[in-house]
Amino acid sequence: MDAADDKLVNELAEVVAAAEELLGAAAAEGGERAQEMRARAEETIRRARATLEGSGKEVEERIRAHPLAAVGIAAAAGLVIGVLLARK
């Protein structure tokens, strides 16, 4: 799962970089360069979405394989969040 997380973070970083480049190109110049940047941004977003969907399916499979562990993790996370919120 760590490799999937790293891949997701890298793709999200690509999305941000492509969006920033698109904004810069749109502000600086219009036309062909802006269209090229938009196409790159859309392709990166499609790849990131596909990765997110694949990761979601993998998480669902793990939860179905180990339901008690999933409930325990969720309960522990809820407890930690509750304690942190109660401190404020």
Residue frames as a rotation matrix with the C-alpha (Angstrom) as fourth column:
MET 1
0.571 0.821 0.000 0.00
0.821 -0.571 0.000 0.00
0.000 0.000 -1.000 0.00
ASP 2
0.232 -0.562 -0.794 2.97
0.295 -0.737 0.608 2.32
-0.927 -0.375 -0.005 0.53
ALA 3
-0.783 -0.511 0.356 3.85
0.461 -0.090 0.883 2.19
-0.419 0.855 0.306 -3.16
ALA 4
-0.089 0.841 0.534 0.25
0.925 -0.128 0.357 3.08
0.369 0.526 -0.767 -4.03
ASP 5
0.659 0.295 -0.692 0.36
0.619 -0.736 0.276 5.98
-0.428 -0.610 -0.667 -1.57
ASP 6
-0.272 -0.853 -0.446 3.62
0.249 -0.510 0.823 7.26
-0.929 0.113 0.351 -3.08
LYS 7
-0.729 0.048 0.683 2.20
0.685 0.053 0.727 6.96
-0.001 0.997 -0.072 -6.57
LEU 8
0.342 0.936 0.082 -0.93
0.917 -0.352 0.189 8.85
0.206 0.011 -0.978 -5.54
VAL 9
0.477 -0.238 -0.846 1.07
0.396 -0.801 0.449 11.64
-0.784 -0.549 -0.288 -3.93
ASN 10
-0.638 -0.770 0.026 3.26
0.323 -0.237 0.916 11.92
-0.699 0.593 0.399 -7.02
GLU 11
-0.480 0.522 0.705 0.24
0.831 0.014 0.555 12.10
0.280 0.853 -0.441 -9.32
LEU 12
0.622 0.704 -0.343 -1.44
0.778 -0.603 0.176 14.71
-0.083 -0.376 -0.923 -7.15
ALA 13
0.044 -0.701 -0.712 1.79
0.262 -0.679 0.685 16.74
-0.964 -0.217 0.154 -7.23
GLU 14
-0.805 -0.292 0.516 1.70
0.543 -0.013 0.840 16.46
-0.238 0.956 0.169 -11.03
VAL 15
0.126 0.936 0.329 -1.88
0.955 -0.204 0.216 17.74
0.269 0.287 -0.920 -11.04
VAL 16
0.638 0.079 -0.766 -0.91
0.486 -0.813 0.321 20.76
-0.598 -0.577 -0.557 -8.97
ALA 17
-0.398 -0.877 -0.270 2.14
0.226 -0.379 0.897 21.47
-0.889 0.296 0.349 -11.12
ALA 18
-0.655 0.211 0.725 0.11
0.752 0.099 0.651 21.15
0.065 0.973 -0.223 -14.32
ALA 19
0.465 0.884 -0.044 -2.59
0.881 -0.458 0.122 23.43
0.087 -0.096 -0.992 -12.95
GLU 20
0.380 -0.408 -0.830 -0.03
0.287 -0.801 0.525 26.06
-0.879 -0.438 -0.187 -11.93
GLU 21
-0.715 -0.680 0.164 1.61
0.324 -0.114 0.939 25.86
-0.620 0.725 0.302 -15.32
LEU 22
-0.262 0.728 0.634 -1.78
0.941 0.047 0.336 26.17
0.215 0.684 -0.697 -17.01
LEU 23
0.683 0.525 -0.508 -2.61
0.659 -0.743 0.118 29.27
-0.316 -0.416 -0.853 -15.01
GLY 24
-0.036 -0.800 -0.600 0.76
0.139 -0.598 0.789 30.79
-0.990 -0.055 0.133 -15.83
ALA 25
-0.797 -0.262 0.544 0.40
0.530 0.129 0.838 30.03
-0.290 0.956 0.036 -19.52
ALA 26
0.113 0.928 0.355 -3.14
0.978 -0.167 0.126 31.37
0.176 0.333 -0.926 -19.64
ALA 27
0.660 0.099 -0.745 -2.06
0.420 -0.870 0.257 34.59
-0.623 -0.482 -0.616 -17.96
ALA 28
-0.230 -0.892 -0.388 1.04
0.014 -0.402 0.915 35.03
-0.973 0.205 0.105 -20.10
GLU 29
-0.794 -0.072 -0.603 -0.23
-0.590 -0.147 0.794 33.90
-0.146 0.986 0.074 -23.47
GLY 30
0.210 0.921 0.327 -3.31
-0.592 0.386 -0.707 32.41
-0.778 -0.045 0.627 -25.05
GLY 31
0.330 0.036 -0.943 -3.84
-0.935 0.150 -0.321 30.12
0.130 0.988 0.083 -27.96
GLU 32
0.428 -0.161 -0.889 -1.93
-0.312 0.897 -0.313 26.93
0.848 0.411 0.334 -28.71
ARG 33
-0.662 -0.748 -0.043 0.22
-0.179 0.214 -0.960 26.88
0.728 -0.628 -0.275 -25.57
ALA 34
-0.507 0.556 0.659 -2.84
-0.846 -0.177 -0.502 27.22
-0.163 -0.812 0.560 -23.31
GLN 35
0.553 0.727 -0.407 -4.61
-0.800 0.599 -0.016 24.39
0.232 0.334 0.913 -25.15
GLU 36
0.029 -0.655 -0.755 -1.55
-0.155 0.743 -0.651 22.16
0.988 0.136 -0.079 -24.75
MET 37
-0.860 -0.369 0.353 -1.36
-0.359 -0.054 -0.932 22.89
0.363 -0.928 -0.087 -21.03
ARG 38
-0.061 0.923 0.380 -5.09
-0.984 0.008 -0.177 22.23
-0.167 -0.385 0.908 -20.60
ALA 39
0.567 0.237 -0.789 -4.74
-0.517 0.848 -0.117 18.85
0.641 0.474 0.603 -22.34
ARG 40
-0.438 -0.802 -0.406 -1.83
-0.052 0.474 -0.879 17.91
0.898 -0.364 -0.249 -20.05
ALA 41
-0.754 0.200 0.626 -3.77
-0.657 -0.257 -0.709 18.93
0.019 -0.946 0.325 -16.96
GLU 42
0.318 0.947 -0.049 -6.83
-0.948 0.319 0.006 16.93
0.021 0.045 0.999 -18.05
GLU 43
0.337 -0.273 -0.901 -4.71
-0.250 0.897 -0.365 13.83
0.907 0.349 0.234 -18.73
THR 44
-0.754 -0.656 0.021 -3.01
-0.149 0.139 -0.979 14.10
0.640 -0.742 -0.202 -15.34
ILE 45
-0.429 0.694 0.579 -6.38
-0.888 -0.206 -0.411 14.48
-0.165 -0.690 0.704 -13.63
ARG 46
0.536 0.627 -0.565 -7.70
-0.735 0.676 0.052 11.38
0.415 0.387 0.823 -15.45
ARG 47
-0.094 -0.661 -0.745 -4.68
-0.012 0.749 -0.663 9.34
0.996 -0.053 -0.078 -14.30
ALA 48
-0.879 -0.217 0.424 -5.04
-0.387 -0.194 -0.901 10.56
0.278 -0.957 0.087 -10.71
ARG 49
-0.002 0.968 0.252 -8.76
-0.998 0.014 -0.061 9.72
-0.063 -0.252 0.966 -10.72
ALA 50
0.494 0.136 -0.859 -8.04
-0.416 0.904 -0.095 6.19
0.764 0.404 0.503 -12.01
THR 51
-0.548 -0.765 -0.338 -5.47
0.028 0.386 -0.922 5.70
0.836 -0.514 -0.190 -9.27
LEU 52
-0.703 0.356 0.616 -7.88
-0.711 -0.350 -0.610 6.93
-0.001 -0.866 0.499 -6.61
GLU 53
0.392 0.897 -0.202 -10.57
-0.899 0.421 0.124 4.54
0.196 0.133 0.971 -7.85
GLY 54
0.232 -0.404 -0.885 -8.10
-0.101 0.895 -0.436 1.65
0.967 0.190 0.167 -7.81
SER 55
-0.823 -0.549 0.143 -6.97
-0.153 -0.028 -0.988 2.53
0.547 -0.835 -0.061 -4.30
GLY 56
-0.295 0.810 0.507 -10.58
-0.955 -0.232 -0.185 2.71
-0.032 -0.538 0.842 -3.14
LYS 57
0.597 0.498 -0.629 -11.24
-0.574 0.813 0.099 -0.78
0.560 0.301 0.771 -4.46
GLU 58
-0.219 -0.776 -0.592 -8.10
0.074 0.591 -0.803 -2.08
0.973 -0.219 -0.072 -2.76
VAL 59
-0.826 -0.023 0.563 -9.15
-0.524 -0.336 -0.783 -0.58
0.207 -0.942 0.265 0.57
GLU 60
0.178 0.978 0.111 -12.62
-0.981 0.167 0.100 -2.09
0.079 -0.127 0.989 0.20
GLU 61
0.430 -0.083 -0.899 -11.12
-0.229 0.953 -0.197 -5.53
0.873 0.291 0.391 -0.47
ARG 62
-0.653 -0.739 -0.164 -8.91
0.024 0.197 -0.980 -5.27
0.757 -0.644 -0.111 2.62
ILE 63
-0.570 0.528 0.629 -11.86
-0.822 -0.366 -0.437 -4.21
0.000 -0.766 0.643 4.77
ARG 64
0.506 0.797 -0.331 -13.92
-0.802 0.576 0.161 -7.15
0.319 0.184 0.930 3.51
ALA 65
0.138 -0.547 -0.825 -11.02
0.004 0.834 -0.552 -9.52
0.990 0.073 0.117 4.20
HIS 66
-0.633 -0.436 -0.640 -10.46
0.652 0.146 -0.744 -8.20
0.418 -0.888 0.192 7.76
PRO 67
0.147 0.797 0.585 -13.68
0.269 -0.602 0.752 -6.59
0.952 0.047 -0.303 9.02
LEU 68
0.767 0.144 -0.625 -12.84
0.633 -0.012 0.774 -6.75
0.104 -0.990 -0.100 12.73
ALA 69
-0.280 -0.928 -0.244 -9.49
0.908 -0.339 0.247 -5.07
-0.312 -0.153 0.938 12.18
ALA 70
-0.548 0.139 0.825 -11.21
0.482 -0.754 0.447 -2.34
0.684 0.642 0.346 10.15
VAL 71
0.576 0.812 0.093 -13.74
0.322 -0.330 0.887 -1.73
0.751 -0.481 -0.451 12.93
GLY 72
0.523 -0.462 -0.716 -10.95
0.821 0.048 0.569 -1.63
-0.228 -0.886 0.404 15.51
ILE 73
-0.593 -0.765 0.252 -8.92
0.805 -0.560 0.195 0.86
-0.008 0.319 0.948 13.50
ALA 74
-0.220 0.603 0.767 -11.98
0.309 -0.702 0.641 3.06
0.925 0.378 -0.032 12.95
ALA 75
0.772 0.520 -0.366 -12.81
0.475 -0.089 0.876 2.95
0.423 -0.849 -0.316 16.67
ALA 76
0.114 -0.825 -0.554 -9.24
0.922 -0.120 0.368 3.84
-0.370 -0.553 0.747 17.64
ALA 77
-0.689 -0.339 0.641 -9.17
0.620 -0.733 0.279 6.71
0.375 0.589 0.715 15.16
GLY 78
0.220 0.866 0.449 -12.49
0.270 -0.496 0.825 7.99
0.937 -0.061 -0.343 16.51
LEU 79
0.703 -0.022 -0.710 -11.18
0.710 0.052 0.702 7.78
0.022 -0.998 0.052 20.06
VAL 80
-0.360 -0.920 -0.156 -8.02
0.896 -0.387 0.217 9.71
-0.260 -0.062 0.964 19.20
ILE 81
-0.557 0.216 0.802 -9.98
0.398 -0.778 0.486 12.39
0.729 0.590 0.347 17.36
GLY 82
0.549 0.834 -0.058 -12.43
0.388 -0.193 0.901 12.64
0.740 -0.517 -0.430 20.27
VAL 83
0.415 -0.481 -0.772 -9.63
0.866 -0.052 0.498 13.07
-0.280 -0.875 0.395 22.79
LEU 84
-0.658 -0.711 0.247 -7.94
0.752 -0.614 0.239 15.71
-0.018 0.343 0.939 20.65
LEU 85
-0.287 0.632 0.720 -11.17
0.268 -0.668 0.694 17.65
0.920 0.392 0.022 20.19
ALA 86
0.665 0.563 -0.492 -11.99
0.591 0.007 0.807 17.43
0.457 -0.827 -0.328 23.89
ARG 87
-0.123 -0.825 -0.551 -8.70
0.973 -0.211 0.098 19.13
-0.197 -0.524 0.828 24.75
LYS 88
-0.722 -0.193 0.664 -9.64
0.470 -0.842 0.266 22.34
0.508 0.504 0.699 22.95
